[in-house]
Amino acid sequence: MQTSPLHIGCCITPHGLGHAARACAVMEALARRISVQYKIVSTAPAWFFAESLTASYEIYPVQIDVGLVQRDALHADLDQTVEQLQAFYPLRSELVEQLAALFADCQLVLCDIAPLGIAAAAQARKQFSSQVRSVLLENFTWDWIYQPYQGAHPEFTELISYLEELYSLADYHIQAEPVCAPGKVDLLASPIARAARTCREERSAVRRQLGLREEQQVILVTMGGIAGTELPLAQMRACRDFCFVLPGQERGEMRAEENLFFLPSDSAIRHPDLIAACDAVVGKVGYSTLAEVYQAGIPFAYISRDGFRESGPLAEFIAREIPSLPLSEEAFRQQDLSEMLTRLCQLPRREQSKEGGASVVAGFLQGLLSV
């Protein structure tokens, strides 16, 4: 019988909030099964972990990844990305050893998708005779994302080879649908989303918190937690038959302007519960939004990101599995949205997911821990 919490390390890329959301979903699902203490290494916002986790954890705000430097939610700055990648890789031995010491008493290190955690786990075994093992959790890896950029930026080629080698050192490999580059893995899981704490039938409580009535048509507009993205507020105000919930726009208190409801990033209402309370979602194609919409079963008007390789496989999954309409960035910003929103809200909802990917992954991890 387990008598004390097991220590689990977590290395989570801070690119957007999707990786943190996915990792938190797994962490919560595992904590429902066994007693755990998490060591989270990430520069993702502390408030996000506070709203997502009831499990015990400590945060170590160390830079562990670069990913892509974003100009806004839909556009990356490749020149800045290359510059930062070349400054960060190859990994400094002092950084790897610092995290190896931190993870030496851990049983596992869960990595989404920061390869530094894999290197640190290997170093902990070598340096401290630790038994820690690394688990890579992904629907893409950075080497795969960078491949199309080599023509215009040859500097990526050497970085890709280095990252491929780091990822290959993972002791266990889990992929979560929608998978961008299917391969031989230890586990393939369905989409992983943080569980909503209110179900569709209880959405009235969330609407009351927002000052919205049950009969109103409510649209959640999300750009995946990346700041600096301007939204077409004038077009939304013109859609008088709809109310728009806009999370992550600013800090401070929630405020309403006509049919627009602005929520701060650290709102007390969690994103999965907002989605469950709305009639439809409009937003950027991103993993956590897709997974949470899939879980809730509501319609999704999705905006793909040009030049970002993940968007293709995600858009294909959305078109196949979720009641949805594709939406171009130009149409979102410049056209009347009323007709599109009417069609979107008329789409039939899919049945809500019962057991999600987070529970399946937690069961797999519990098996590795033999508890």
C-alpha positions in Angstrom: 0.0 0.0 0.0 1.3 3.5 -0.9 2.3 5.3 2.3 3.8 8.6 1.0 3.4 10.7 -2.2 5.3 9.7 -5.2 7.4 12.5 -6.8 6.8 13.2 -10.5 8.7 15.7 -12.5 7.0 17.7 -15.3 8.8 19.7 -18.0 6.2 21.7 -19.9 6.9 23.9 -22.9 5.4 27.4 -22.3 4.5 27.9 -26.0 0.8 29.0 -25.7 -1.2 27.2 -23.0 -2.1 24.1 -24.8 0.8 22.0 -23.6 0.3 23.1 -20.0 -3.4 22.3 -20.4 -2.7 18.8 -21.7 -0.1 18.1 -19.0 -2.4 19.3 -16.2 -5.2 17.1 -17.5 -3.0 14.1 -17.2 -1.6 15.2 -13.8 -5.0 15.7 -12.3 -6.2 12.3 -13.7 -3.2 10.6 -12.1 -3.7 12.4 -8.8 -7.2 10.9 -8.7 -5.7 7.4 -8.7 -2.6 7.7 -6.5 -0.9 10.2 -4.0 1.6 12.3 -6.0 3.7 15.4 -5.5 4.6 17.2 -8.7 7.7 19.2 -9.5 6.7 21.4 -12.4 9.5 23.1 -14.4 8.0 25.6 -16.8 7.6 29.3 -17.4 3.9 28.9 -18.3 1.9 31.2 -16.0 1.6 30.2 -12.4 -2.1 31.1 -12.3 -2.8 28.5 -15.0 -1.5 25.7 -12.8 -3.3 27.1 -9.8 -6.7 27.0 -11.7 -6.0 23.6 -13.3 -4.6 21.5 -10.5 -6.0 20.4 -7.2 -3.0 18.0 -6.8 0.0 19.0 -4.7 2.8 20.7 -6.7 5.7 23.1 -6.7 6.7 25.3 -9.7 10.3 26.0 -10.8 10.1 28.8 -13.3 13.1 27.9 -15.4 13.3 28.4 -19.2 13.3 24.9 -20.6 12.2 25.4 -24.2 12.0 27.9 -27.0 9.3 26.5 -29.4 8.3 29.3 -31.7 8.5 33.0 -31.0 5.0 34.4 -31.8 4.2 37.8 -33.1 0.6 37.0 -32.3 -1.6 33.9 -32.0 -1.6 33.3 -35.7 1.9 34.4 -36.8 5.4 33.3 -35.8 8.7 35.3 -36.1 11.1 32.8 -37.5 14.2 35.0 -37.4 13.7 35.5 -33.6 12.9 31.8 -33.3 16.3 30.9 -34.9 18.1 33.4 -32.8 16.7 32.1 -29.5 17.1 28.4 -30.5 20.8 29.0 -31.2 21.2 30.7 -27.9 19.5 27.8 -26.0 20.8 24.7 -27.9 23.0 22.7 -27.4 21.7 22.4 -23.8 24.1 23.8 -21.3 25.5 21.0 -19.1 24.9 23.2 -15.9 21.2 23.5 -16.8 20.8 19.7 -17.4 22.6 18.9 -14.1 20.5 21.5 -12.2 17.3 19.7 -13.3 18.9 16.3 -12.9 19.4 17.1 -9.2 15.8 18.3 -8.9 14.4 15.1 -10.5 16.8 12.7 -8.8 14.1 11.6 -6.2 11.3 11.4 -8.9 9.9 8.2 -10.3 9.0 9.7 -13.6 9.5 13.0 -15.6 6.6 13.8 -17.9 7.7 16.0 -20.8 5.3 17.9 -23.0 7.1 18.6 -25.3 10.3 20.1 -23.8 13.2 17.7 -24.5 15.3 19.1 -21.6 13.3 16.9 -19.2 14.4 13.8 -21.2 18.0 14.9 -21.0 17.7 15.7 -17.3 16.2 12.3 -16.4 19.0 10.5 -18.3 21.6 12.7 -16.4 19.9 11.9 -13.0 20.4 8.2 -13.6 24.0 8.7 -14.5 24.9 11.3 -11.9 22.8 10.3 -8.9 22.0 6.6 -9.6 18.4 7.6 -9.8 15.7 5.3 -11.1 13.8 8.1 -12.7 12.4 7.5 -16.3 11.3 10.0 -18.8 7.9 10.0 -20.6 7.4 12.0 -23.8 3.8 13.2 -24.3 3.1 14.8 -27.7 1.0 15.2 -30.7 4.0 16.8 -32.4 7.6 17.4 -31.6 9.6 20.6 -32.4 11.9 18.9 -34.9 8.8 17.9 -36.9 7.5 21.5 -36.7 10.8 23.0 -37.9 11.3 20.8 -40.9 9.4 23.0 -43.5 11.4 26.1 -42.4 14.8 24.7 -43.6 14.6 26.1 -47.1 14.3 29.7 -46.0 16.3 29.2 -42.8 19.0 26.6 -43.2 20.0 27.1 -39.6 17.1 24.8 -38.6 18.7 21.7 -40.1 21.4 21.3 -37.4 18.8 22.1 -34.7 16.4 19.5 -36.1 19.1 16.7 -35.9 20.0 17.7 -32.4 16.3 17.7 -31.2 15.6 14.3 -32.9 18.5 12.8 -30.9 17.2 14.3 -27.7 13.6 13.0 -28.3 14.9 9.5 -29.1 16.3 9.2 -25.5 12.8 9.2 -24.0 12.2 6.0 -22.0 8.5 6.0 -22.9 6.6 7.7 -25.7 2.9 8.6 -25.7 1.1 10.3 -28.6 -2.3 12.0 -28.2 -4.8 12.4 -31.0 -4.8 14.3 -33.3 -1.3 13.0 -34.0 0.8 14.9 -36.6 3.5 12.3 -37.2 2.2 8.8 -36.2 5.0 6.4 -35.2 5.8 3.5 -33.1 4.8 4.5 -29.5 4.0 2.9 -26.2 0.5 4.4 -26.0 -1.9 6.2 -28.4 -4.5 8.2 -26.5 -7.6 10.0 -27.6 -7.7 13.9 -27.3 -6.5 15.0 -23.8 -8.5 17.8 -22.2 -8.9 19.2 -18.7 -12.2 18.0 -17.3 -15.0 20.5 -17.1 -16.2 20.9 -13.5 -19.7 21.7 -14.8 -21.5 19.6 -17.4 -23.6 20.9 -20.2 -26.8 20.6 -18.2 -25.3 22.8 -15.4 -24.2 25.6 -17.7 -26.8 28.0 -16.2 -24.6 28.5 -13.2 -21.6 29.6 -15.3 -23.9 31.9 -17.4 -25.2 33.5 -14.2 -21.6 34.3 -13.2 -21.1 36.0 -16.5 -24.4 37.9 -16.4 -25.8 35.9 -19.3 -29.3 34.5 -19.7 -30.0 30.9 -20.6 -31.8 31.8 -23.9 -29.0 33.9 -25.2 -26.7 32.6 -28.0 -23.2 32.7 -26.5 -20.0 32.4 -28.5 -16.6 31.8 -27.0 -13.8 33.5 -28.9 -10.3 32.2 -28.1 -6.8 32.5 -29.5 -5.2 29.9 -27.3 -3.7 32.1 -24.6 -1.2 33.9 -26.8 -1.2 37.7 -26.1 -1.0 40.4 -28.7 -3.8 39.2 -30.9 -6.3 41.9 -32.0 -9.9 40.7 -32.3 -12.5 42.2 -34.6 -14.5 43.8 -31.9 -16.5 46.0 -34.2 -17.8 43.0 -36.2 -18.7 41.2 -33.0 -20.6 44.2 -31.7 -22.6 44.3 -34.9 -23.8 40.8 -34.3 -26.6 41.8 -32.0 -28.2 38.3 -31.8 -25.1 36.9 -30.2 -23.0 37.5 -27.1 -19.3 37.0 -27.2 -17.2 35.7 -24.3 -13.5 36.8 -24.7 -11.2 35.1 -22.2 -7.6 36.1 -21.7 -7.9 39.7 -22.9 -6.6 41.5 -19.9 -5.9 41.3 -16.2 -8.3 42.5 -13.5 -12.0 42.2 -13.2 -14.5 40.8 -15.8 -16.2 43.6 -17.7 -19.1 43.8 -20.2 -19.4 46.2 -23.1 -22.7 45.8 -25.0 -22.7 42.2 -26.2 -18.9 41.6 -25.4 -17.8 40.0 -22.1 -14.1 40.4 -21.4 -12.5 37.9 -19.0 -9.1 38.3 -17.5 -6.5 35.5 -18.0 -6.8 34.4 -14.4 -10.6 34.4 -14.3 -12.2 32.2 -11.7 -14.1 30.4 -14.5 -11.9 27.8 -16.1 -11.7 27.5 -19.9 -13.3 24.0 -20.1 -16.3 25.3 -18.1 -16.6 28.3 -20.3 -16.8 26.1 -23.3 -19.4 23.8 -21.7 -21.5 26.9 -21.0 -21.4 28.3 -24.6 -23.3 27.5 -27.7 -20.2 27.5 -30.0 -16.5 28.4 -30.2 -14.7 30.5 -32.7 -10.9 30.5 -32.6 -7.5 29.5 -33.6 -6.8 25.8 -34.3 -4.8 24.7 -31.3 -4.6 21.5 -29.3 -6.2 22.4 -26.0 -9.1 24.3 -27.6 -9.7 21.4 -30.0 -9.6 18.8 -27.1 -11.9 20.8 -24.9 -14.4 21.5 -27.8 -14.3 17.7 -28.6 -15.0 16.9 -25.0 -18.0 19.3 -24.8 -19.4 18.3 -28.2 -20.3 21.8 -29.3 -19.7 23.4 -32.8 -16.4 25.0 -33.6 -15.5 27.7 -36.3 -11.8 27.2 -36.6 -9.1 29.4 -38.0 -6.0 27.6 -39.3 -2.5 29.1 -38.9 -0.7 29.6 -42.2 2.8 28.3 -42.1 2.3 26.3 -38.9 2.6 22.6 -39.7 0.4 21.3 -36.9 -2.7 23.2 -38.2 -3.2 20.7 -41.1 -3.7 17.5 -39.1 -5.7 19.4 -36.4 -8.0 20.9 -39.1 -8.5 17.4 -40.6 -9.5 16.0 -37.2 -11.9 18.9 -36.6 -13.6 18.5 -39.9 -14.0 14.7 -39.4 -14.9 14.5 -35.7 -16.4 17.9 -34.6 -19.5 19.8 -35.9 -17.5 22.6 -37.5 -17.0 25.3 -40.1 -13.6 26.5 -41.4 -13.0 30.2 -41.1 -10.3 32.2 -42.8 -8.4 34.8 -40.9 -9.5 37.4 -43.4 -13.2 36.5 -43.0 -12.9 36.6 -39.3 -11.4 40.0 -39.3 -13.2 41.8 -42.1 -16.6 40.2 -42.9 -20.0 40.2 -41.3 -20.0 37.2 -38.9 -23.7 36.9 -38.4 -24.6 34.5 -41.2 -21.6 32.2 -40.3 -22.5 32.2 -36.6 -26.1 31.4 -37.4 -25.1 28.4 -39.5 -22.5 27.3 -36.8 -25.1 27.3 -34.0 -27.5 25.2 -36.1 -25.0 22.4 -36.5 -25.9 19.3 -34.5 -23.9 18.7 -31.4 -21.9 15.5 -30.9 -22.3 13.4 -27.9 -20.0 14.5 -25.0 -16.9 12.3 -24.5 -17.1 9.9 -21.6 -13.6 8.7 -20.8 -11.0 11.1 -22.2 -7.4 10.6 -23.1 -6.2 12.0 -19.8 -7.6 9.0 -17.9 -6.1 6.5 -20.3 -2.6 8.1 -20.0 -3.0 8.3 -16.2 -3.7 4.5 -16.1 -0.6 3.9 -18.3 1.6 6.0 -15.9 0.1 4.3 -12.9 1.2 1.0 -14.4 4.7 2.3 -14.9 4.8 3.3 -11.2 3.5 -0.2 -10.1 1.1 1.3 -7.6 
